[in-house]
Amino acid sequence: MLNSNLSCTLMYMLFLFTGICIVVMGVSGAGKSTIGVMLAEVINGRFLDADDYHSQSNKDKMKNGIPLSEEDRIPWLETLRDALRVSLGKGETVVLGCSALQKHYRDILRCGDANYIPD
């Protein structure tokens, strides 16, 4: 359970902003989904699990222990970006659980925000 001060701060942020996305990042098994679901519940948002957006081919590779290549990851990240763009455009609050460990990957996700200006 998130402490009440943090909950109040997050709720205040929601009154100031509409259409926000919080990305919970980490390596496999770090607890992104667990934390993300709890956070989304506290802030009355929607949780998106990045793994749900993988193609069947990517899921098959991961199931068989085959690492994903850049060619596998980029379309997946672009799909996530598009999902974020739709949610943000509707003014939704979303929490995304996604490894996004490389800056390049995070930059793709950031482009889901129509107001984001890349470096």
C-alpha positions as CSV (number, residue, x, y, z in Angstrom):
1,M,0.0,0.0,0.0
2,L,1.3,3.4,-0.9
3,N,1.7,5.8,2.1
4,S,-1.0,8.5,2.5
5,N,1.3,11.4,1.8
6,L,2.3,10.0,-1.5
7,S,-1.3,9.2,-2.4
8,C,-2.3,12.8,-1.6
9,T,0.5,14.2,-3.7
10,L,-0.4,11.9,-6.6
11,M,-4.1,12.9,-6.4
12,Y,-3.1,16.6,-6.3
13,M,-1.1,16.1,-9.5
14,L,-4.1,14.5,-11.1
15,F,-6.1,17.7,-10.4
16,L,-3.4,19.8,-12.0
17,F,-2.9,17.6,-15.1
18,T,-5.1,15.6,-17.3
19,G,-3.9,12.9,-19.6
20,I,-0.8,11.7,-17.8
21,C,1.3,8.6,-18.1
22,I,3.5,7.2,-15.5
23,V,6.0,4.5,-16.6
24,V,7.1,2.0,-14.1
25,M,10.4,0.6,-15.4
26,G,12.7,-2.2,-14.4
27,V,14.3,-5.5,-15.4
28,S,12.2,-8.7,-15.7
29,G,10.9,-9.8,-12.3
30,A,11.4,-6.4,-10.6
31,G,7.8,-5.9,-9.8
32,K,6.7,-3.5,-12.5
33,S,3.2,-5.1,-12.8
34,T,2.7,-5.4,-9.1
35,I,3.6,-1.8,-8.4
36,G,1.9,-0.5,-11.5
37,V,-1.4,-2.1,-10.7
38,M,-1.3,-0.8,-7.2
39,L,-0.4,2.7,-8.3
40,A,-3.1,2.8,-11.0
41,E,-5.6,1.8,-8.4
42,V,-4.5,4.5,-6.0
43,I,-4.6,7.3,-8.6
44,N,-7.8,5.9,-10.3
45,G,-5.9,5.3,-13.5
46,R,-5.6,2.4,-15.9
47,F,-2.7,0.0,-15.9
48,L,-1.1,-1.1,-19.2
49,D,1.3,-4.1,-19.1
50,A,3.7,-3.7,-22.0
51,D,4.0,-7.4,-22.3
52,D,0.4,-7.6,-23.5
53,Y,1.4,-5.5,-26.5
54,H,4.0,-7.9,-27.9
55,S,3.4,-9.7,-31.2
56,Q,2.8,-13.4,-31.0
57,S,6.2,-13.9,-32.6
58,N,7.9,-11.9,-29.8
59,K,5.9,-13.9,-27.2
60,D,7.0,-17.2,-28.8
61,K,10.7,-16.1,-28.8
62,M,10.5,-15.0,-25.1
63,K,8.7,-18.3,-24.2
64,N,11.6,-20.2,-25.8
65,G,14.3,-18.1,-24.1
66,I,15.3,-16.3,-27.3
67,P,16.3,-12.7,-26.7
68,L,14.4,-10.1,-28.7
69,S,16.4,-8.1,-31.3
70,E,16.0,-4.4,-32.1
71,E,13.9,-5.4,-35.1
72,D,11.5,-7.2,-32.6
73,R,11.4,-4.4,-30.1
74,I,10.9,-1.3,-32.2
75,P,7.4,-2.3,-33.6
76,W,6.4,-3.3,-30.1
77,L,7.5,0.1,-28.7
78,E,5.7,1.9,-31.5
79,T,2.5,0.0,-30.7
80,L,2.9,1.1,-27.0
81,R,3.6,4.6,-28.1
82,D,0.4,4.6,-30.2
83,A,-1.7,3.2,-27.3
84,L,-0.3,6.0,-25.0
85,R,-1.1,8.6,-27.6
86,V,-4.7,7.5,-27.7
87,S,-5.0,7.4,-23.9
88,L,-3.4,10.7,-23.4
89,G,-5.5,12.2,-26.2
90,K,-8.6,11.1,-24.3
91,G,-7.3,12.8,-21.1
92,E,-6.8,9.4,-19.4
93,T,-4.4,8.7,-16.6
94,V,-2.4,5.5,-17.3
95,V,0.4,3.6,-15.6
96,L,2.6,1.7,-18.0
97,G,4.7,-1.2,-16.8
98,C,7.6,-1.6,-19.2
99,S,11.3,-2.4,-19.1
100,A,12.2,0.5,-21.4
101,L,15.8,0.3,-20.1
102,Q,17.4,2.1,-23.0
103,K,17.0,5.8,-23.5
104,H,16.1,5.2,-27.1
105,Y,13.2,3.0,-26.0
106,R,12.0,5.7,-23.6
107,D,12.2,8.3,-26.3
108,I,9.9,6.3,-28.5
109,L,7.4,6.0,-25.7
110,R,7.7,9.8,-24.9
111,C,6.5,10.5,-28.5
112,G,3.1,9.2,-27.4
113,D,2.7,12.7,-25.8
114,A,1.7,15.2,-28.5
115,N,3.4,17.9,-26.4
116,Y,6.8,16.1,-26.3
117,I,9.6,17.8,-28.2
118,P,12.5,15.4,-28.8
119,D,16.1,16.5,-28.1
